[in-house]
Amino acid sequence: MQSSIMNRSERYLLPRQVLTMNELNALWRIESGTVRINSVDESDESKINFVRLALPGDLLGVECFSGVSETLQVRAITPVKLQSVDVADDKAMTALLMKTIATNHIRCRQVVSLRTGTVDERVKRLLQMLRPDANQVFSEFAADALPSLGNMAEIVHSTRETVCRVLTSLREANSLKNENRNQMKRTGPTHRLRRMAGETALSH
């Protein structure tokens, strides 16, 4: 497996790569990409449960500084760029922890929304979380911007086959929208006005 790249204060992760426990003794901010936070059963490390997602702007490693004893696995599900965060003093650390608590609360509420409603609705909410500026247009996602089908299925609590069907449906629906948009561009306003004028003449 290709190793991650470390350049002083930056860290790059490929999908499926994890931050080690030693690395989680430091603070990292997600610059780009999506990270999956899992809870690891201390009696059986093979038992891993999805907890929440971490998105650009979120901090990783705060558990070490807040006294949380739970064993967490921090794993990239898309290509991820991390930036180390240096904290000047206790006051800055406290402000950072408070902000992270609020962010994690939002992420946990988002997980609830990804587990309720139809699978179509859940997948659309997940896409919206991954690209809030994309207006749920499936084609605007780069090939490496989407998690694997397995990850998406676990996150929305469904099966790979069902998630694949939803994504195919979204792709087809978007292709139809693009086709209609291109048709409108080809006809142009002048052509449409002439056609309307012709229809009006025929009606008299």
C-alpha positions in Angstrom: 0.0 0.0 0.0 1.3 3.5 -0.8 2.3 5.2 2.3 1.0 8.6 3.4 3.2 11.7 2.8 4.4 13.8 5.7 5.9 17.2 5.2 6.6 18.8 8.6 3.3 20.3 9.5 1.2 18.7 6.7 -0.1 15.1 6.5 -1.6 13.5 3.5 -3.8 10.4 3.8 -5.0 8.0 1.1 -8.4 6.3 1.4 -8.4 3.6 4.1 -5.3 5.0 5.8 -5.5 5.8 9.5 -3.9 8.2 11.9 -1.8 6.3 14.5 -2.4 6.7 18.2 0.9 8.7 18.5 -0.2 11.1 15.7 -3.5 11.6 17.6 -1.6 13.0 20.5 -1.3 16.1 18.4 -4.0 18.3 16.9 -4.8 18.3 13.2 -7.2 20.4 11.1 -8.7 18.8 8.0 -7.9 21.0 5.0 -9.6 18.8 2.4 -11.2 15.4 2.2 -13.4 13.3 4.5 -12.4 11.3 7.5 -14.4 8.6 9.2 -14.4 8.3 13.0 -14.9 4.8 14.3 -15.2 3.4 17.8 -13.0 0.4 18.5 -14.1 -2.3 20.9 -11.3 -2.6 23.4 -12.0 -6.3 24.0 -12.1 -7.1 20.3 -10.3 -4.6 18.0 -11.9 -6.2 15.0 -15.2 -4.8 16.1 -15.4 -1.3 14.7 -18.5 0.9 14.7 -19.1 4.1 12.8 -19.4 7.2 15.0 -19.4 10.3 12.8 -17.7 12.0 9.9 -15.1 14.7 10.1 -15.1 17.3 7.3 -12.9 20.2 6.1 -12.3 22.6 9.0 -12.9 20.0 11.7 -10.2 19.2 14.3 -8.8 15.7 15.0 -7.0 14.6 18.1 -9.0 16.7 20.6 -9.9 13.5 22.6 -6.4 13.2 23.9 -6.6 16.7 25.4 -10.1 16.4 26.8 -9.6 13.2 28.8 -11.7 10.9 26.6 -10.7 7.3 27.2 -12.6 5.7 24.3 -10.4 4.2 21.6 -11.2 5.8 18.3 -10.0 5.0 14.8 -9.5 8.0 12.5 -9.6 6.7 8.9 -9.6 8.6 5.6 -12.4 7.6 3.2 -11.3 10.1 0.5 -7.9 11.6 -0.2 -7.3 13.9 2.9 -4.9 16.8 3.6 -4.3 17.6 7.2 -2.6 20.6 8.8 -1.0 20.5 12.2 -2.4 22.9 14.8 -0.2 24.6 17.4 -1.9 26.1 20.4 -0.3 29.0 22.1 -1.7 28.6 25.6 -4.3 27.1 27.8 -6.8 29.8 27.0 -6.5 29.1 23.3 -6.8 25.4 23.9 -10.0 25.8 25.9 -11.5 27.9 23.1 -10.5 25.3 20.6 -12.0 22.5 22.7 -15.3 24.3 23.1 -15.5 24.9 19.4 -14.8 21.3 18.7 -17.4 20.1 21.1 -20.0 22.2 19.3 -18.8 20.9 15.9 -18.8 17.2 17.0 -22.4 17.7 18.3 -23.4 18.9 14.9 -21.7 15.9 13.3 -23.5 13.5 15.6 -26.8 15.0 14.7 -25.9 14.7 11.1 -25.3 10.9 11.6 -28.9 10.7 12.9 -30.1 12.3 9.7 -28.1 9.8 7.7 -29.9 6.9 9.4 -33.5 8.1 9.0 -35.8 8.4 6.0 -35.5 6.5 2.8 -32.1 5.3 1.4 -32.5 7.8 -1.4 -32.9 10.7 1.1 -30.0 9.4 3.2 -27.6 9.2 0.3 -28.6 12.7 -0.9 -28.0 14.1 2.6 -24.6 12.4 2.6 -23.7 13.9 -0.7 -24.8 17.3 0.6 -22.6 16.9 3.6 -19.6 16.0 1.4 -20.1 18.9 -1.0 -22.5 21.5 0.6 -21.8 23.9 -2.4 -22.6 21.3 -5.0 -26.4 21.6 -4.7 -26.7 17.8 -4.7 -25.6 17.6 -8.4 -24.0 14.2 -8.6 -21.8 14.9 -11.6 -20.0 17.7 -9.8 -18.1 15.1 -7.6 -14.7 14.2 -8.8 -13.9 10.5 -9.1 -11.9 10.5 -5.8 -14.3 12.8 -3.9 -16.8 10.1 -3.1 -16.2 7.4 -0.5 -16.3 3.8 -1.5 -19.7 2.1 -1.9 -18.9 0.1 1.3 -18.2 3.2 3.3 -21.3 4.9 2.0 -23.5 1.9 2.7 -22.2 1.6 6.3 -22.6 5.4 6.9 -26.2 5.5 5.7 -27.0 2.0 7.2 -27.9 0.3 3.9 -26.3 -2.1 1.4 -23.8 -1.5 -1.4 -26.3 -2.6 -4.0 -29.0 -0.2 -2.8 -26.5 2.7 -2.6 -25.2 1.9 -6.1 -28.8 1.9 -7.4 -29.4 5.4 -5.8 -26.2 6.8 -7.2 -27.1 5.4 -10.7 -30.5 7.0 -10.5 -29.0 10.3 -9.5 -26.5 10.1 -12.3 -29.2 9.4 -14.8 -31.4 12.1 -13.5 -28.6 14.6 -13.7 -27.7 13.5 -17.3 -31.3 14.2 -18.3 -31.1 17.7 -16.7 -27.9 18.3 -18.6 -29.4 17.2 -21.8 -32.4 19.5 -21.4 -30.1 22.3 -20.4 -28.0 21.8 -23.5 -31.2 21.6 -25.7 -32.2 25.0 -24.3 -28.8 26.4 -25.1 -28.9 25.0 -28.7 -32.3 26.5 -29.4 -31.4 29.9 -28.0 -33.8 32.8 -27.2 -33.9 34.0 -30.8 -35.0 30.6 -32.1 -37.6 30.3 -29.3 -39.1 33.7 -30.2 -39.3 32.9 -33.9 -41.0 29.6 -33.0 -43.5 31.4 -30.8 -44.1 34.0 -33.5 -44.8 31.3 -36.0 -47.2 29.6 -33.7 -49.0 32.9 -33.1 -49.3 33.5 -36.9 -50.7 30.1 -37.4 -53.3 30.6 -34.8 -54.8 33.7 -36.6 
